[in-house]
Every structure is written in structure tokens, then in C-alpha cells.
Amino acid sequence: MKAAFFAGQGRVEVREVPRPEPGPGEVLLRVRASGLCGSELHAYRGQRSSEDIPGHEMVGEVVAVNGARGVTIGERVAVQIMSGCGRCLHCLAGDPEHCAEGGLHTGGYAEYVALPAECCLPLPQEITWGEGVLLGGDTIGTPYHALYRLGLNAADTAAVFGCGPVGLGAVTLLRFFGARAFTVEPIAYRRELACQLGPEVGIDPTAEDTVARIKGLTEGRGVDVALDCSGVAATTGMALDSAAIHGRVAFIGEKQEAAIRPSPQFIRKELTAIGSWYFTGADYFRILGLYKRGLHASGLITHRFPLEEADRAFAIFASGQSGKVLIAQEGE
């Protein structure tokens, strides 16, 4: 089968490798579509090549089952990439991503992937493969998990910092829930794409004082909800400074370091702040319920490439001149 590998220094190679065999309790999935994720860019730009097949946002159909229950051949599934031991506190609470013995399963940039059956979530027939990647992956799942925990409601005013795929997913959800929203994004392509999805104002942080602009738009209060969806350090302070007294802030996805000022940014404002890394199986089923009520995310997809053009797909994604980029197999 064909599979894509990070080859170092911003290169992706497509190679022929043996098709995997599902182990006990696993299924073999024919991958129909995979989504590129900003968390992969560090490995993509790194100096070393990888022997592991990347790709952690995927949907497909089950073509083989090895002793697994609850999954059938031919079933369409989204993939929740975290699996756990099934017995610890976190697993029993439906939170396997925090299991100490858990695993993270990648391999979506290939024609086939073997996965634990527990990672497979049913994908309704009416949802396209492409939209399934968004609803059952990081783009919608991760910001939804944050908004669910923050208790967002339609009376809230929110700001989204960073309009990569996760930020665009957050914008889509804010529009669906009816919240007033602003976006903060330095790349014009992504800022304009975000504004097409519904925010009232798109702010370029390189051209104006972001916090002052947000305060001006909110009669000096700041926003009720600030969502930091950027991997850069600067947006941490912007999000905290833009939040109103008693506001709620979520740091979503990955960010390796940032500086904060606890007294003025947290303590005196009595903020609630959370980290949001991934999403749960329960979140996925709630998202399917929202889809049935009108939540659609296909407008976030700006580029599709076949697996053979994975190098081109990553080059465009890494440039920032894209929304969600998919590697889509035949039939999508």
C-alpha cells in the first residue's frame, strides 16, 4: 500500500509499504480521508525523517475485524485516536486520553491503518467523508470540548485567537450557538476565511492593538469567553488581557511555552481558565446531534489532495494560505 512519511526539512515522501494486519481486538480500516493538523508541523519541519506513518484525523470503512466486538465489516467510522486500559478512573469516566497506559494511534496518511476497535465511532451515511474528518476530529471536536466545559451560551461575547483549523472550528461553533464573536489572526487568508464563517470583526494583531480593539468593541468590559487556538506565545497574553472580569479562557490544542502575569491577568479578574487537549467519545455523539440540528463544517475545507500529493498538501498547509486541508482517497 502507499503511505506518506515526514522526510525531514519540510519534505513528505510517499512510499510503498506492507499493508498492516489487525492484531487481536483491532480492525483494518480503509482510509477515505485524513486531515492535516497544525500539531504535525514541528515534525514536518524537523531535521529528521520519521519511520512512523503520521496522520491522526481520519475516517474510513472497516475492511477486516480480528476478534473485536461492536464493529462490522463495511461500517463507516470516524476515529477517536486515544485508547486506554479500560479499567482505570479516566477510562471508566469516558476519558481514555488521560489513561496512564493509553496509546495514541496514528497512520492516517496511508491507504490502510490497523486500529483498536474501541477507537472506531459510527459515522452516519449522510455525512460525507470530508465533513466526517471535521466532525470526528480535532477541527470541531477539540474546540467543542472546550466550549462544552466553559458552558458557552448565546448571551456570551467571545474572541478566537488563531484561525488555523481548530480556530476555524471554534468560529463555526460560535456561529451555530449564536454567540457574538471576534477573531484575531495575522494571516489575511485565514482572517478573511474566518470572517466568511460569521464573526462580527476580524482583527489583525500586527496592525492594531488587539486588546484595545476588543475592549472598544465591548464597552470596555472585554469578552466573556476567550479561546486561544494558536500555538504561539503572544496570544496567551492577548487572550488573558481581553477576558472580562469573571471571564472564561480556554487554551486549546498545543502550546509549549508562554509568559503570564498571574495577578493582573488571573487573580484580580477572578478568571476561570482551562486547558483543552482533545475530545471524548461522548463529545462526538453530542456533535452528531448538533449536525442533525444544522451544524455543518464543510466550508472550512479549502484544499483536497490525493495521497500521492501529500508533499504539496503540507507545503500549502504550512504556508498558512489554507483552511482545512484534506488528503482524500478515491470516492471522497
C-alpha positions as CSV (number, residue, x, y, z in Angstrom):
1,M,0.0,0.0,0.0
2,K,1.0,3.6,-0.3
3,A,1.8,5.7,2.8
4,A,3.2,9.2,3.4
5,F,6.2,9.9,5.7
6,F,7.8,13.0,7.0
7,A,11.3,13.0,5.3
8,G,12.8,16.0,7.2
9,Q,13.2,19.7,6.4
10,G,9.7,20.2,5.2
11,R,9.5,17.3,2.8
12,V,7.0,14.4,2.6
13,E,7.7,11.2,0.8
14,V,5.1,8.6,-0.4
15,R,6.4,5.1,-0.2
16,E,5.2,1.5,-0.8
17,V,4.9,-0.4,2.5
18,P,3.3,-3.6,3.5
19,R,-0.4,-3.4,4.4
20,P,-0.8,-3.8,8.2
21,E,-2.6,-6.8,9.7
22,P,-5.0,-6.1,12.5
23,G,-4.0,-7.6,15.9
24,P,-6.4,-9.1,18.4
25,G,-9.2,-6.6,19.2
26,E,-8.2,-4.5,16.2
27,V,-9.8,-3.6,12.9
28,L,-8.3,-2.8,9.5
29,L,-9.6,0.5,8.2
30,R,-9.5,1.6,4.6
31,V,-8.8,5.3,5.0
32,R,-11.1,7.5,3.0
33,A,-10.0,10.9,4.1
34,S,-7.4,12.4,6.5
35,G,-7.0,16.0,7.8
36,L,-3.7,17.8,8.2
37,C,-3.1,19.2,11.7
38,G,-1.0,22.1,12.9
39,S,0.4,19.9,15.7
40,E,2.3,18.0,12.9
41,L,4.2,20.9,11.6
42,H,7.0,20.6,14.1
43,A,7.8,17.1,12.9
44,Y,7.2,18.1,9.2
45,R,9.8,21.0,9.5
46,G,12.2,19.0,11.7
47,Q,15.6,17.7,10.6
48,R,14.9,14.0,10.9
49,S,12.9,11.7,8.8
50,S,10.3,9.5,10.5
51,E,9.7,5.8,10.2
52,D,6.2,6.1,11.6
53,I,3.2,7.0,9.4
54,P,1.7,10.2,10.6
55,G,-1.9,11.3,10.4
56,H,-4.3,11.3,13.4
57,E,-7.5,12.8,11.9
58,M,-9.1,10.1,9.7
59,V,-12.3,8.4,8.6
60,G,-12.9,5.3,6.6
61,E,-14.6,1.9,6.3
62,V,-13.8,-1.2,8.2
63,V,-12.5,-4.0,5.8
64,A,-11.3,-6.6,8.4
65,V,-12.0,-7.4,12.0
66,N,-9.8,-9.5,14.3
67,G,-11.9,-10.7,17.3
68,A,-13.3,-7.3,18.0
69,R,-16.9,-6.8,19.1
70,G,-19.2,-3.9,18.2
71,V,-17.7,-3.2,14.8
72,T,-18.7,-4.8,11.5
73,I,-17.0,-5.1,8.1
74,G,-18.2,-2.4,5.8
75,E,-19.1,0.0,8.6
76,R,-18.2,3.7,8.1
77,V,-16.3,5.1,11.1
78,A,-14.6,8.2,12.4
79,V,-11.5,7.5,14.6
80,Q,-11.1,8.7,18.1
81,I,-7.3,8.2,18.3
82,M,-6.9,7.7,22.0
83,S,-7.3,4.3,23.6
84,G,-6.9,3.3,27.2
85,C,-6.7,0.3,29.5
86,G,-10.5,0.3,30.0
87,R,-10.2,-0.2,33.8
88,C,-8.7,3.0,35.4
89,L,-10.5,6.0,36.7
90,H,-10.1,8.0,33.5
91,C,-11.2,5.2,31.2
92,L,-14.3,4.4,33.2
93,A,-15.2,8.1,33.2
94,G,-15.0,8.1,29.3
95,D,-11.7,9.9,29.2
96,P,-9.2,7.4,27.8
97,E,-6.8,10.2,26.6
98,H,-5.6,10.6,30.2
99,C,-5.1,6.9,30.8
100,A,-1.5,6.2,32.1
101,E,-1.4,3.0,30.0
102,G,-3.2,4.6,27.0
103,G,-2.0,4.8,23.4
104,L,-2.2,7.4,20.6
105,H,-2.9,5.8,17.2
106,T,-1.7,7.5,14.0
107,G,-1.2,6.2,10.5
108,G,-4.0,8.1,8.6
109,Y,-1.7,9.2,5.7
110,A,-1.9,5.7,4.2
111,E,-4.4,3.6,2.2
112,Y,-5.0,1.3,5.3
113,V,-4.4,1.5,9.0
114,A,-4.9,-1.0,11.8
115,L,-6.5,0.3,15.0
116,P,-8.1,-0.8,18.2
117,A,-11.8,-1.4,17.6
118,E,-12.6,0.9,20.6
119,C,-11.3,3.9,18.6
120,C,-13.9,3.4,15.9
121,L,-17.0,5.7,16.2
122,P,-20.0,5.2,13.9
123,L,-20.2,7.7,11.0
124,P,-23.7,8.2,9.7
125,Q,-24.2,7.6,6.0
126,E,-25.5,11.1,5.3
127,I,-22.2,12.7,6.5
128,T,-19.5,12.9,3.7
129,W,-16.0,11.6,4.4
130,G,-14.7,15.1,4.3
131,E,-17.1,16.5,6.8
132,G,-16.6,13.4,8.9
133,V,-13.0,14.3,9.3
134,L,-14.0,17.7,10.8
135,L,-16.9,16.5,13.0
136,G,-15.0,13.4,14.3
137,G,-11.5,15.1,14.5
138,D,-9.6,18.0,16.0
139,T,-11.3,20.7,14.0
140,I,-14.7,20.5,15.6
141,G,-14.1,18.0,18.4
142,T,-11.4,19.9,20.3
143,P,-13.0,23.3,20.4
144,Y,-16.4,21.8,21.1
145,H,-14.9,20.0,24.2
146,A,-13.6,23.4,25.4
147,L,-16.9,25.3,24.8
148,Y,-18.9,22.5,26.5
149,R,-16.7,22.7,29.6
150,L,-16.9,26.5,29.6
151,G,-20.7,26.5,29.4
152,L,-20.9,28.8,26.4
153,N,-24.3,30.3,25.8
154,A,-25.8,32.7,23.2
155,A,-25.5,35.7,25.6
156,D,-21.7,35.4,25.6
157,T,-19.3,37.5,23.6
158,A,-16.2,35.5,22.5
159,A,-12.9,36.1,20.9
160,V,-10.9,33.4,19.0
161,F,-7.1,33.9,18.8
162,G,-5.6,32.0,15.9
163,C,-7.6,30.9,12.9
164,G,-6.0,27.7,11.9
165,P,-8.3,24.7,11.5
166,V,-9.1,24.5,15.3
167,G,-9.8,28.2,15.5
168,L,-12.0,28.0,12.4
169,G,-13.8,25.1,14.0
170,A,-14.3,27.3,17.1
171,V,-15.7,30.1,14.9
172,T,-18.1,27.7,13.3
173,L,-19.4,26.5,16.7
174,L,-19.8,30.1,18.0
175,R,-21.9,31.0,15.0
176,F,-24.0,27.9,15.5
177,F,-24.6,28.6,19.1
178,G,-25.5,32.3,18.4
179,A,-22.7,33.9,20.4
180,R,-21.2,37.3,19.3
181,A,-17.7,36.6,18.1
182,F,-14.4,38.3,17.1
183,T,-11.4,36.7,15.6
184,V,-7.7,37.6,15.9
185,E,-5.4,36.3,13.1
186,P,-2.3,37.9,11.4
187,I,-2.6,35.9,8.1
188,A,-5.0,37.7,5.8
189,Y,-6.2,34.5,4.1
190,R,-7.3,32.8,7.3
191,R,-8.7,36.0,8.8
192,E,-10.9,36.6,5.8
193,L,-11.9,32.9,5.7
194,A,-12.9,33.1,9.4
195,C,-15.0,36.3,8.7
196,Q,-16.9,34.5,6.0
197,L,-18.0,32.0,8.7
198,G,-19.7,34.6,10.8
199,P,-17.6,36.6,13.3
200,E,-18.5,40.3,13.6
201,V,-14.9,41.5,13.3
202,G,-11.6,40.1,12.2
203,I,-8.6,41.7,13.9
204,D,-5.0,41.8,12.5
205,P,-2.8,41.8,15.6
206,T,0.1,43.1,13.6
207,A,-1.8,46.2,12.5
208,E,-3.6,47.3,15.7
209,D,-3.7,46.9,19.5
210,T,-5.7,43.8,19.8
211,V,-6.7,44.2,23.4
212,A,-7.7,47.8,23.0
213,R,-9.8,46.9,19.9
214,I,-11.6,44.2,21.8
215,K,-12.2,46.4,24.8
216,G,-13.6,49.1,22.4
217,L,-16.0,46.6,20.9
218,T,-17.3,45.5,24.3
219,E,-17.8,48.9,26.0
220,G,-14.5,48.4,28.0
221,R,-15.6,45.1,29.5
222,G,-13.7,42.5,27.4
223,V,-15.1,39.2,26.3
224,D,-16.9,36.6,28.3
225,V,-15.0,33.8,26.6
226,A,-11.5,33.9,25.1
227,L,-10.4,30.9,23.1
228,D,-6.6,30.7,22.5
229,C,-6.3,28.3,19.5
230,S,-2.8,29.5,18.5
231,G,0.5,27.7,19.1
232,V,2.4,30.9,19.5
233,A,3.3,32.5,22.9
234,A,1.9,36.0,22.2
235,T,-1.7,35.1,22.1
236,T,-1.6,33.8,25.6
237,G,-1.4,37.3,27.0
238,M,-3.8,38.7,24.5
239,A,-6.5,36.2,25.5
240,L,-6.0,36.8,29.2
241,D,-5.9,40.6,28.8
242,S,-9.0,40.5,26.6
243,A,-11.1,38.5,29.0
244,A,-13.6,40.4,31.1
245,I,-13.8,40.2,34.9
246,H,-15.2,36.8,35.8
247,G,-14.5,35.7,32.2
248,R,-13.6,32.2,31.0
249,V,-10.5,31.4,29.0
250,A,-9.6,28.1,27.2
251,F,-6.1,27.2,25.9
252,I,-6.9,24.8,23.1
253,G,-4.6,22.3,21.3
254,E,-0.8,22.6,21.8
255,K,1.4,25.4,23.1
256,Q,4.8,24.7,24.5
257,E,5.6,27.9,26.4
258,A,4.2,31.3,27.2
259,A,4.6,34.0,29.9
260,I,1.7,35.1,32.1
261,R,1.2,37.8,34.8
262,P,-1.0,36.0,37.4
263,S,-2.2,39.0,39.5
264,P,-3.5,41.3,36.7
265,Q,-4.4,38.5,34.3
266,F,-5.9,35.9,36.6
267,I,-6.3,36.7,40.3
268,R,-7.7,40.2,40.3
269,K,-10.1,39.4,37.4
270,E,-11.1,36.1,39.1
271,L,-10.9,34.3,35.7
272,T,-11.7,30.7,35.0
273,A,-9.1,29.1,32.8
274,I,-9.0,25.6,31.3
275,G,-6.7,23.6,29.1
276,S,-8.4,21.6,26.3
277,W,-6.3,19.0,24.6
278,Y,-8.7,16.6,22.7
279,F,-12.3,15.5,23.0
280,T,-14.2,12.4,24.2
281,G,-16.5,9.8,22.7
282,A,-19.4,11.5,24.4
283,D,-18.5,14.8,22.8
284,Y,-18.6,13.1,19.4
285,F,-22.1,11.9,19.9
286,R,-23.2,15.4,21.0
287,I,-21.6,16.8,17.9
288,L,-23.6,14.4,15.8
289,G,-26.7,15.6,17.5
290,L,-25.7,19.2,16.6
291,Y,-25.2,18.1,13.0
292,K,-28.7,16.8,12.8
293,R,-29.8,20.3,14.0
294,G,-27.9,22.1,11.3
295,L,-24.2,22.3,12.3
296,H,-22.1,21.9,9.1
297,A,-18.4,22.5,8.7
298,S,-17.6,21.7,5.1
299,G,-16.9,25.4,4.4
300,L,-13.7,25.0,6.4
301,I,-12.2,22.7,3.8
302,T,-10.2,24.7,1.3
303,H,-7.9,22.1,-0.3
304,R,-8.1,18.4,-1.1
305,F,-5.2,16.3,-2.4
306,P,-4.7,12.6,-3.3
307,L,-2.2,10.7,-1.1
308,E,0.4,10.9,-3.9
309,E,0.4,14.7,-3.5
310,A,0.9,14.7,0.3
311,D,4.1,16.8,-0.1
312,R,2.2,19.5,-1.9
313,A,-0.6,19.4,0.6
314,F,1.7,20.0,3.5
315,A,3.6,22.8,1.7
316,I,0.3,24.7,1.2
317,F,-0.9,24.0,4.8
318,A,2.5,25.1,6.3
319,S,2.3,28.4,4.3
320,G,-0.8,29.4,6.2
321,Q,-2.7,30.0,2.9
322,S,-5.4,27.5,3.6
323,G,-8.2,26.4,5.9
324,K,-8.6,22.7,6.5
325,V,-6.5,20.6,4.1
326,L,-7.5,17.0,3.4
327,I,-5.8,14.0,1.9
328,A,-8.8,12.4,0.3
329,Q,-8.8,8.9,-1.2
330,E,-10.8,7.8,-4.2
331,G,-14.6,8.3,-3.5
332,E,-14.4,11.5,-1.5
